[in-house]
Amino acid sequence: MVTISVLEPHKLAIDQREVQPPAEGEVAIQVIRAGICGSDMHIPHGSNPFVTYPRIIGHEFAGIVTALGRGVTHLAIGDHVVADPVISCGRCHPCRIGRSNVCAKLQVIGVHRDGGFRSVAIVPQENAVKISPSLGAHGMQR
């Protein structure tokens, strides 16, 4: 698959990597659309204090589910999804009171984990939000 990585501040790379299968509870998404957010620009410039390098950037992306890890129950191959980039633990106090956006162990896809600037992204099933195939139908076909 093709990836766009920031190897270190001020050093971008486009390269080929093998597609890894999704682990338990994860899904593989063929990335069809990815957006560049202003916050993405802090990573190549070296001004995001949370990122570790090298990092595949991109936290705004959508696509089609191409593979399911063991235990995935609410998605199927072929589903159209958008990625929720915020991964929360579900166990800390903020998560338990419905504030998962301020999780004590919060991770962001494209910052703490590799993101969507690649042909196939792997995300936890909870972070793949099913959408109607008619949404963005132009270009969301395989």
C-alpha positions as CSV (number, residue, x, y, z in Angstrom):
1,M,0.0,0.0,0.0
2,V,1.0,3.6,-0.5
3,T,1.7,5.7,2.7
4,I,2.5,9.3,3.4
5,S,4.7,9.5,6.5
6,V,6.4,12.2,8.4
7,L,9.7,10.6,9.2
8,E,10.9,13.4,11.4
9,P,10.2,17.2,11.4
10,H,10.5,18.6,7.9
11,K,11.0,15.2,6.3
12,L,8.0,13.7,4.4
13,A,8.1,10.4,2.6
14,I,5.8,8.5,0.2
15,D,6.5,4.8,0.3
16,Q,5.2,1.3,-0.1
17,R,4.4,-1.0,2.8
18,E,2.7,-4.3,3.3
19,V,-1.0,-4.1,4.4
20,Q,-1.3,-5.6,7.9
21,P,-4.4,-7.6,8.8
22,P,-6.7,-6.1,11.4
23,A,-6.2,-7.4,14.9
24,E,-9.1,-8.5,17.2
25,G,-11.7,-5.8,17.3
26,E,-10.3,-3.8,14.4
27,V,-11.3,-3.2,10.8
28,A,-9.3,-2.5,7.7
29,I,-10.6,0.5,5.7
30,Q,-9.7,1.1,2.1
31,V,-9.2,4.9,2.3
32,I,-11.1,6.7,-0.5
33,R,-11.1,10.2,0.9
34,A,-8.8,11.9,3.3
35,G,-8.7,15.5,4.4
36,I,-5.9,17.7,5.5
37,C,-6.7,19.6,8.7
38,G,-4.7,22.6,10.0
39,S,-3.6,20.5,12.9
40,D,-2.0,18.0,10.5
41,M,0.4,20.8,9.5
42,H,1.9,20.9,13.0
43,I,3.3,17.4,12.6
44,P,5.6,17.9,9.6
45,H,6.7,21.2,11.1
46,G,7.6,19.5,14.4
47,S,5.4,21.6,16.5
48,N,2.9,19.0,17.7
49,P,4.2,17.9,21.2
50,F,2.2,14.7,21.2
51,V,3.4,13.0,18.0
52,T,6.1,10.4,17.8
53,Y,8.0,9.9,14.6
54,P,7.8,8.3,12.1
55,R,4.1,8.8,11.8
56,I,1.5,8.2,9.0
57,I,-0.6,11.4,9.3
58,G,-4.2,12.0,8.6
59,H,-7.1,11.9,11.1
60,E,-9.9,12.9,8.7
61,F,-10.7,10.0,6.4
62,A,-13.5,7.8,5.0
63,G,-13.6,4.6,3.0
64,I,-14.9,1.1,2.6
65,V,-14.3,-1.8,5.0
66,T,-12.2,-4.4,3.4
67,A,-11.3,-6.8,6.3
68,L,-12.6,-7.6,9.8
69,G,-10.6,-8.7,12.8
70,R,-11.9,-11.4,15.1
71,G,-14.8,-10.2,17.2
72,V,-16.1,-7.4,15.0
73,T,-19.8,-7.5,15.2
74,H,-21.4,-4.3,13.9
75,L,-19.6,-3.9,10.6
76,A,-19.3,-6.0,7.4
77,I,-17.0,-6.0,4.4
78,G,-18.2,-3.5,1.9
79,D,-19.7,-1.1,4.5
80,H,-19.0,2.6,3.9
81,V,-17.5,4.2,7.0
82,V,-15.9,7.4,8.3
83,A,-13.2,7.2,10.9
84,D,-13.6,8.8,14.3
85,P,-10.0,9.7,15.2
86,V,-10.4,9.8,19.0
87,I,-9.6,6.5,20.7
88,S,-10.6,6.4,24.3
89,C,-10.1,3.7,27.0
90,G,-13.7,3.4,28.1
91,R,-12.6,2.8,31.7
92,C,-11.3,6.1,33.2
93,H,-13.4,8.5,35.0
94,P,-14.1,10.9,32.1
95,C,-15.1,7.9,29.9
96,R,-17.4,6.5,32.5
97,I,-19.3,9.8,32.8
98,G,-19.7,10.1,29.0
99,R,-16.7,12.5,28.4
100,S,-14.6,10.1,26.3
101,N,-13.2,13.2,24.4
102,V,-11.1,13.9,27.5
103,C,-10.1,10.3,28.2
104,A,-7.1,10.0,30.5
105,K,-5.5,7.7,28.0
106,L,-6.8,9.4,24.9
107,Q,-5.1,8.6,21.6
108,V,-5.7,10.3,18.2
109,I,-5.4,8.4,14.9
110,G,-2.8,10.3,12.9
111,V,-1.0,11.6,16.0
112,H,-0.5,8.8,18.5
113,R,-1.3,6.0,16.0
114,D,-0.8,5.9,12.3
115,G,-3.5,7.7,10.3
116,G,-5.4,7.7,7.1
117,F,-2.9,9.0,4.6
118,R,-2.4,5.4,3.3
119,S,-4.2,3.0,1.0
120,V,-5.6,0.9,3.9
121,A,-6.0,2.1,7.5
122,I,-6.6,-0.1,10.5
123,V,-8.9,1.3,13.2
124,P,-10.8,-0.1,16.2
125,Q,-14.3,-1.1,15.2
126,E,-15.7,1.5,17.5
127,N,-13.9,4.2,15.5
128,A,-15.4,3.1,12.2
129,V,-18.8,4.8,11.9
130,K,-21.1,3.3,9.3
131,I,-22.5,5.8,6.8
132,S,-25.0,5.5,3.9
133,P,-23.4,4.3,0.6
134,S,-25.2,7.3,-1.0
135,L,-23.2,9.8,1.1
136,G,-20.4,10.9,-1.1
137,A,-21.3,8.2,-3.7
138,H,-19.1,9.9,-6.3
139,G,-15.7,8.5,-5.6
140,M,-16.6,6.1,-2.8
141,Q,-16.6,3.1,-5.1
142,R,-13.8,0.6,-5.1
